[in-house]
């Protein structure tokens, strides 16, 4: 009889707790679903690279590296750097010797906070056309970010050979020389 009463009491206690536990479980479950859904939405938004209809139509009508540059630039302007990488890589499949596409790929990788990955396409861009200043400037900036001031110095100096009045190259070279404690180099440059 006492066992029956104990079972009856424990059953009543369990029944009384069930709604509370059920409510907490349901809240936790819904929270988990919301987290998964937001992650999936973010991943699908990240993975879904959809260019404007006019650019897609242009690409369908005449697939070319130039159109891929337009599409990649559109993504870059909208801070969708992973989509920009894909567009520039697609353009490079059509024109692998494009200095401009290699530069844009390197720039978009740098902007996406992948400086190490940006080095190779920037090097290729410079190898294909060393007379353009922008790849040198970006590569020097990448090297500074990677903590490689000697490599950055080489690129700043190459940029200054192209345009001796480039304020960005002058400033970058001064910072690089300072980082290397080459104060006499800084003084010589300022003269």
Secondary structure, DSSP 4 states (H G I P E B T S, - for coil): -HHHHHHHHHHHHHHHHHHHHHHHHHHHHHHHHHHHHHHHHHHHHHH-----HHHHHHHHHS--HHHHHHHHHHHHHTT-HHHHHHHHHHHHHH-TT-HHHHHHHHHHHHHTT-HHHHHHHHHHHHHH-TT-HHHHHHHHHHHHHTT-HHHHHHHHHHHHHH-TT-HHHHHHHHHHHHHTT-HHHHHHHH-
